[in-house]
Amino acid sequence: MTEIFTTRVRDIISSIPPGRVMTYGLVASRAGNRSGARQVARILHSSSEKYDLPWHRVMNRDGKISLPRGGGYEQQKELLEQEGIVFGGNGCIDLEEYLWPANNCF
């Protein structure tokens, strides 16, 4: 994982506005590595607190929270709901409504 990629990932995540989300894969692609979704997760894990990243705004490609229940899931869901994001009965959010940037335009 290069420092340039890591810096880009942090910058992209920092730019996600309240009430919007990006997927791990979308962040990775935007940062220059289309197959770097797992690297994005590692960067979030190691850098969120240090760089005050809005980690809760990154979801999996299905619009679900990837963290396990009892391991951050509840906190992430609560933070997203406080920003106005609504979860369906299946635990998913509507990516068409909440994805940033809208329509995957960069």
URDA-V915978 format. One record per residue. N is the residue number from 0. SS is DSSP state (hx for helix, st for strand, lp for the rest). PHI is phi in whole degrees, -180 to 180 (999 if undefined). D_LAST is the distance of its C-alpha to the last C-alpha in Angstrom with 1 decimal. Layout:
# URDA-V915978
<<N	SS	PHI	D_LAST> <N	SS	PHI	D_LAST>>
This chain:
# URDA-V915978
<<0	lp	999	22.9> <1	lp	-87	22.1> <2	hx	-66	22.0> <3	hx	-63	18.8> <4	hx	-60	17.1> <5	hx	-60	18.8> <6	hx	-64	17.8> <7	hx	-62	14.1> <8	hx	-60	14.5> <9	hx	-61	16.5> <10	hx	-64	14.1> <11	hx	-65	11.2> <12	hx	-64	13.9> <13	hx	-62	15.4> <14	lp	-87	12.4> <15	lp	-71	12.6> <16	lp	-76	14.7> <17	lp	-56	18.0> <18	lp	83	18.2> <19	lp	-129	14.8> <20	st	-138	14.3> <21	st	-130	12.3> <22	st	-92	14.1> <23	hx	-56	15.6> <24	hx	-66	14.2> <25	hx	-67	10.5> <26	hx	-61	11.2> <27	hx	-61	13.1> <28	hx	-62	10.8> <29	hx	-63	8.1> <30	hx	-83	11.4> <31	lp	109	12.6> <32	lp	-139	15.0> <33	lp	-59	14.3> <34	lp	-106	17.8> <35	lp	-101	17.8> <36	hx	-58	17.7> <37	hx	-68	21.3> <38	hx	-64	20.7> <39	hx	-60	18.2> <40	hx	-61	21.2> <41	hx	-65	23.6> <42	hx	-64	21.6> <43	hx	-59	21.4> <44	hx	-61	25.1> <45	hx	-91	26.2> <46	hx	-120	24.1> <47	hx	-56	23.4> <48	hx	-70	26.6> <49	hx	-59	26.8> <50	hx	-105	23.5> <51	lp	52	23.6> <52	lp	-79	20.4> <53	lp	-78	19.6> <54	hx	-55	20.2> <55	hx	-67	21.1> <56	hx	-90	17.5> <57	st	-113	16.8> <58	st	-122	18.3> <59	lp	-82	19.1> <60	lp	-67	17.5> <61	lp	-92	20.3> <62	lp	79	19.5> <63	lp	-113	22.6> <64	lp	-79	23.6> <65	lp	-86	24.5> <66	lp	-69	27.1> <67	lp	-76	30.6> <68	lp	-61	32.8> <69	lp	83	34.8> <70	lp	-129	32.3> <71	lp	119	29.6> <72	hx	-55	28.7> <73	hx	-63	30.5> <74	hx	-65	29.1> <75	hx	-63	25.5> <76	hx	-62	26.3> <77	hx	-62	28.1> <78	hx	-62	25.4> <79	hx	-67	22.9> <80	hx	-64	25.6> <81	hx	-63	26.3> <82	lp	-91	22.8> <83	lp	95	23.5> <84	lp	-81	22.0> <85	lp	-106	24.5> <86	st	-97	25.5> <87	lp	-78	27.2> <88	lp	-62	30.6> <89	lp	-89	29.2> <90	lp	82	27.4> <91	lp	-102	23.9> <92	st	-109	21.4> <93	lp	-84	19.6> <94	hx	-64	16.0> <95	hx	-63	15.3> <96	hx	-87	16.5> <97	hx	-109	15.3> <98	st	-67	12.1> <99	lp	-116	9.4> <100	lp	-71	6.9> <101	hx	-56	9.0> <102	hx	61	8.9> <103	hx	57	6.4> <104	lp	-83	3.8> <105	lp	-121	0.0>>
